[in-house]
């Protein structure tokens, strides 16, 4: 086998493969757009039902002292391990 023939054959195969992928993706774009139009025509989107309004919970004032002790101990332990 001669090398230029092999390179030419490889280029032909590459162009054929890339062309096939390009055609498939182009068709996919158009078919997806067409399906989207069909769905919106025959099955229109329903209006969203508003959720019942709830009174937001009042934010807690201050921080739990027990939580502060636990956090302080965790930070102290972490800093001790880093040394």
C-alpha angles and dihedrals in degrees: 000000000000119000098230090055091051092050091048091050090050092050091049091051091048093050091047092050095046091046091052092050092047093051092046094050092046090052090047091055093051095043091049091051091049092049090049091054091048093050093048091048099048100029107032118194114265119236110259116251111235113242116242110264115249127196107249116243114256112253116248116255116227131354128280108259091217089056091051091053092050092048093048091051091049092050091047091050092048093050091047091054092049093060 
